[in-house]
Every structure is written in C-alpha cells, then in structure tokens.
Amino acid sequence: MSSISLPYYADPRELPCSIPTRDQIESSNNVLVNQSSRKVVVVGEHFIVKYGGAIDLFEGENMVYLYENSIPVPKIYALFEEDSVKYIVMERISGDNLLTLWPALSQSQKEIITNKLKVILNNLRSLPSPGGFCSIGNRPLEDGIFWMGNSKLQINGPFTSETELNEAIVKKFISHELSEHKAAFYKRAFPYVLQGHPPVFTHGDIQRKNIMISKMAVEDGENNRDVEGSLEVVVVDWETSGWYPSYWEYSKAMFACGRWYDDWNFWVGKIMDEHFTEWAWVDMVMRECWS
C-alpha cells in the first residue's frame, strides 16, 4: 500500500454525523489523555480525537490501511493538520479496555477474548510486506528502539534484511554510551540468535490497555460457559505498527508485562507464537537502553 493523501477525510456517507470542528475538539471536557503536546478526547457520542504537536498522522494512515483489510480497528474519519497541530478523528468504541476488565474475568471469558485476539493477529500476519522490514508505503519503522532523537541521524530503515535491522539495534545501544564491549558482544551474537525471521505485520504494543472490549461475554448458567457471539474485540494504538521480524510482537508484549503481577504473560502465549530465546535477548537490550 502506498501512503494516503493528506489531509484525509472519509466518505461523508460513512460518517455518523458531521466531523467535529477544531473548537469542538479543543473545548471537550471529556479528556482521556492530557499531556503537554498531545491529548485524547471524546467528542459527542461518536468520536475520539487524538490531537497535538506530538501526534503523528501516520498512526491514522496505518488504521485506514488495516480497516480496509478487515482488521478490527476504529474507523478513521479525518486526518489533518492546522497551525502545526495534528488531528486524528476516529470512531468511538464503546466499552472498556481489557486491563480494566481483566481482574474480574472468568477463565472461560479469558479464553474467548484471547481466541479472538489470536484470530486478529493471525489475520494481521497475513498482510504482505511491500519489501523487507518497514512501515506501510515502505517507510521507516516507528518503534522507539530505533529513535535517535536527532532527525539527521536516523536508523529506523526501511531494512531489506534482518541483518540491517540488527545493526540498527546495536547503533541504538551505542548511542546510549553503554559498554563498547557489550556492543561488540551483541554484534557477534545477533547473527546467531536474531536471524531467519520473516517480516510480518505487527502491532508493536499488545497490552491490555490497547485492547477494547465493546461487548462483554455473558455467562451461560446452564452450560457454565461464555456466549462467544456476545463479545467484540477491537485493538487500538497503532502508531508503531509495521512489518517487523516474526518474534517482535511476542518480545514487545512480554516486555510490557512489567512486574508480572498477574497471569497476563501466560495468555500472551495463547494469542501469538512464543519466541522465548528472542524475547530474552530483546528484553536485555531494551532494559539496558531504557534503564
């Protein structure tokens, strides 16, 4: 897929009502995220809007592409920039995120949710790469492991081989002024432990806070099971998605387990293929870079 033309507006026939104006967006009191250079707000009953100077419209482009390929994501209604402020206007998904719901879920409810997530990720993996490891439109990858902070020194691809991607990770490690001997060790080790992985489309941040449950599975008392048809799962926050090595999704999802205070890590292994060795290496590098 080539990148879409910006500004982008969905077909008016697909809108639930008129797209909110800037004044309506910026005057919303229903604020979900409030940071210095980015906000996420609810506007009316139909819209969620991400806006701010630090917002990247690329996330919206990703979601347009995924929606067109039948991946359950919020529909994008508008992508535009005015006065250096970027706006992503999307469908409001009713319900709660999985992080909020998780402590009260039964075993059978967890099974139904993770089975649906597995189908979503399998469908995601079937999206063909335009060539190598890249974002849509064969653009650079947006994962923070490749962020250098200096636009003149970019190491985020696109990469034609896994070897090139591995070299970029080592450059990131070196940029933190960490041990040159450890960097040399990674250079020796990566060709053995991080090789042979095809590029597959990857969300890049599978955490429960990024999974919306719009209809909760209900208990069928007679059979003591959940009614699967009553559940809808939608994945949000696609800002770093693209074609990464096949181990990447699992490694990042396990890294996000944080303090491992509950059973989520077990269910991650039900949602996607497990890559124990690769995860251990990626986890080590990321913790050293961000400690």
C-alpha positions in Angstrom: 0.0 0.0 0.0 1.2 3.5 -0.8 0.6 6.2 1.7 -2.7 8.0 1.5 -3.0 11.7 0.6 -3.3 14.1 3.5 -5.4 15.7 4.6 -7.7 12.7 4.6 -11.5 12.7 5.1 -13.7 9.6 5.0 -16.6 9.5 2.5 -19.4 11.7 4.0 -21.8 8.8 3.5 -19.8 6.8 6.1 -20.0 9.4 8.8 -22.3 9.0 11.8 -22.7 12.8 11.8 -20.6 15.9 10.9 -16.9 15.8 11.8 -16.3 17.9 14.9 -14.7 21.3 14.4 -11.4 22.3 16.0 -13.3 24.4 18.5 -15.5 21.4 19.5 -12.4 19.2 19.8 -10.4 21.5 21.9 -13.2 22.5 24.2 -14.1 18.9 25.0 -14.2 18.3 28.8 -14.1 14.5 28.4 -10.3 14.1 28.4 -8.8 10.6 28.3 -5.1 11.6 27.9 -3.7 15.0 28.8 0.0 15.6 28.0 1.8 18.7 27.1 2.0 18.0 23.4 -0.9 15.5 22.9 -4.4 15.0 24.1 -7.0 12.3 23.5 -10.6 13.5 24.0 -14.2 12.2 23.5 -16.3 14.5 21.3 -20.0 13.7 21.5 -21.2 10.1 21.3 -19.4 9.1 18.1 -15.8 10.4 18.1 -12.5 10.0 19.7 -9.9 12.6 18.7 -6.1 12.5 19.2 -4.5 15.9 18.7 -1.4 17.9 19.5 2.0 18.8 18.2 3.5 15.4 19.0 0.7 13.4 17.3 1.8 11.6 14.2 -0.8 11.2 11.5 1.0 8.1 10.4 -1.0 6.2 13.1 -4.2 7.2 11.3 -2.8 6.1 8.0 -2.0 2.7 9.5 -5.6 2.4 10.7 -7.0 3.3 7.3 -5.0 0.5 5.8 -5.9 -2.0 8.4 -9.6 -1.1 8.3 -9.6 -1.6 4.5 -8.1 -5.1 5.2 -10.8 -6.1 7.6 -8.7 -5.8 10.8 -11.0 -4.7 13.7 -9.7 -1.1 14.4 -11.6 2.1 15.0 -12.7 3.7 11.7 -10.7 6.8 10.8 -12.9 9.8 9.8 -10.3 12.5 9.3 -6.6 13.2 9.4 -5.5 16.8 9.1 -3.1 19.4 10.4 -3.7 23.1 11.2 -1.3 25.6 12.8 1.2 22.8 13.5 -1.4 20.8 15.4 -2.3 17.4 14.1 -5.7 15.7 14.5 -6.8 12.1 14.2 -10.6 11.8 14.3 -11.7 8.3 14.8 -14.7 6.1 15.7 -15.5 6.0 19.4 -15.6 2.3 20.6 -17.9 1.8 23.5 -16.9 -0.5 26.3 -13.8 -0.9 28.5 -10.2 -1.7 27.9 -9.0 -5.2 28.8 -6.7 -4.0 31.6 -9.7 -2.7 33.5 -11.8 -5.8 33.0 -9.1 -8.4 33.5 -9.2 -8.9 37.3 -12.9 -9.8 37.2 -12.9 -12.1 34.2 -13.6 -15.8 34.4 -11.3 -18.4 32.9 -13.8 -19.0 30.1 -14.1 -15.3 29.3 -10.3 -15.0 29.1 -10.2 -17.9 26.7 -12.9 -16.4 24.4 -11.1 -13.0 24.4 -7.7 -14.5 23.7 -9.0 -16.7 21.0 -10.5 -13.7 19.2 -7.2 -11.8 19.6 -5.3 -14.8 18.1 -7.6 -14.6 15.0 -6.9 -10.9 14.7 -3.2 -11.3 15.0 -3.1 -14.2 12.5 -5.0 -12.1 10.0 -2.6 -9.3 10.7 0.3 -11.6 9.9 -1.2 -12.4 6.5 -0.7 -8.8 5.2 2.2 -9.0 2.8 5.2 -6.8 3.2 6.0 -4.4 0.4 9.6 -5.5 0.8 11.6 -6.2 3.9 11.1 -4.7 7.3 9.2 -1.4 7.0 6.0 0.6 7.7 3.2 1.0 5.1 4.4 2.7 2.0 7.8 1.1 2.5 8.6 3.8 5.1 10.9 3.6 8.2 9.8 1.7 11.3 8.5 3.7 14.2 9.3 1.6 17.2 11.1 3.5 19.9 14.1 1.2 19.8 15.1 3.0 16.6 14.5 6.5 17.9 17.7 8.6 18.0 16.2 12.0 18.9 18.1 13.7 16.1 16.3 13.8 12.7 19.7 14.0 10.9 20.7 10.6 12.4 18.0 8.1 11.6 18.5 4.3 11.9 14.9 3.1 11.5 15.1 1.8 8.0 13.4 0.6 5.9 15.5 -2.5 6.1 16.0 -5.0 3.3 17.3 -7.7 5.7 17.2 -8.8 9.3 20.9 -8.2 9.5 20.4 -4.5 8.7 17.7 -4.3 11.4 20.1 -5.9 14.0 22.8 -3.5 13.1 20.4 -0.6 13.8 19.6 -2.0 17.3 23.4 -2.1 18.0 23.7 1.5 16.9 20.9 2.4 19.3 22.7 0.6 22.1 26.0 2.5 21.3 24.1 5.9 21.2 23.3 5.5 24.9 27.1 5.5 25.6 26.9 2.0 27.1 29.7 -0.5 27.1 31.5 -0.8 23.8 32.5 -4.3 24.8 28.8 -5.2 25.3 28.0 -3.7 21.9 30.7 -5.9 20.3 29.2 -8.9 22.0 25.8 -8.1 20.5 27.4 -7.8 17.1 28.8 -11.3 17.5 25.6 -12.8 18.9 22.8 -11.3 16.8 23.7 -13.3 13.6 23.1 -16.5 15.6 20.1 -15.6 17.8 18.2 -13.0 15.7 18.2 -14.4 12.2 15.8 -16.2 9.9 12.6 -14.3 10.9 10.4 -13.2 8.1 8.8 -9.7 8.2 5.2 -9.9 9.4 2.7 -7.1 10.1 3.0 -6.3 13.8 1.0 -4.1 16.2 4.1 -3.5 18.3 2.4 -2.8 21.6 0.0 -5.5 22.5 -1.0 -4.6 26.0 -4.4 -4.9 27.7 -4.8 -1.1 27.8 -4.7 -1.2 23.9 -7.5 -3.8 23.6 -11.1 -2.6 23.8 -13.9 -5.0 24.7 -17.1 -3.4 23.4 -19.4 -6.2 24.4 -18.6 -8.4 27.3 -19.1 -12.2 27.0 -22.0 -13.2 29.2 -22.2 -16.3 31.4 -24.5 -19.1 30.2 -25.5 -20.5 33.5 -27.0 -23.8 32.1 -23.7 -24.8 30.4 -21.4 -22.7 32.6 -19.7 -21.2 29.6 -19.5 -17.8 27.9 -21.5 -17.0 24.8 -18.8 -16.1 22.3 -21.1 -14.2 19.9 -21.8 -11.6 22.5 -18.2 -10.3 22.5 -16.4 -7.8 20.3 -12.7 -7.1 20.4 -11.1 -4.0 18.9 -7.3 -3.2 19.0 -6.2 0.5 19.3 -3.0 2.5 19.3 -1.3 1.5 16.0 1.4 4.2 16.0 4.4 1.9 15.8 2.9 -0.9 13.6 4.6 -2.2 10.5 6.4 -5.3 9.2 8.9 -6.4 11.9 10.6 -9.8 12.4 8.2 -12.5 13.4 9.5 -12.6 17.0 8.9 -8.9 17.6 5.2 -8.9 18.7 5.8 -11.5 21.4 9.0 -9.9 22.6 7.4 -6.4 23.0 4.2 -7.9 24.5 6.3 -9.7 27.1 8.4 -6.7 27.8 5.2 -4.8 28.5 4.3 -7.3 31.2 6.2 -5.1 33.6 6.3 -6.5 37.1 4.5 -9.7 36.1 1.9 -9.2 38.9 -0.8 -11.4 37.3 -1.3 -14.2 34.7 -1.3 -12.0 31.5 2.0 -13.4 30.4 0.5 -16.9 30.1 -2.3 -15.6 27.9 0.1 -13.7 25.7 1.5 -17.1 24.7 -2.1 -18.2 23.7 -2.5 -15.2 21.5 0.6 -15.5 19.4 3.6 -17.8 18.8 6.1 -17.7 21.6 9.7 -16.8 20.9 11.5 -17.5 24.2 15.1 -17.0 23.1 14.5 -13.9 21.0 12.4 -12.3 23.8 15.2 -12.8 26.3 17.7 -11.0 24.0 15.3 -8.2 23.1 14.4 -7.7 26.7 18.0 -7.4 27.8 18.8 -4.8 25.1 15.7 -2.7 25.8 16.2 -2.7 29.6 19.8 -1.6 29.1 18.9 1.2 26.7 16.0 2.5 28.8 17.3 1.9 32.3 
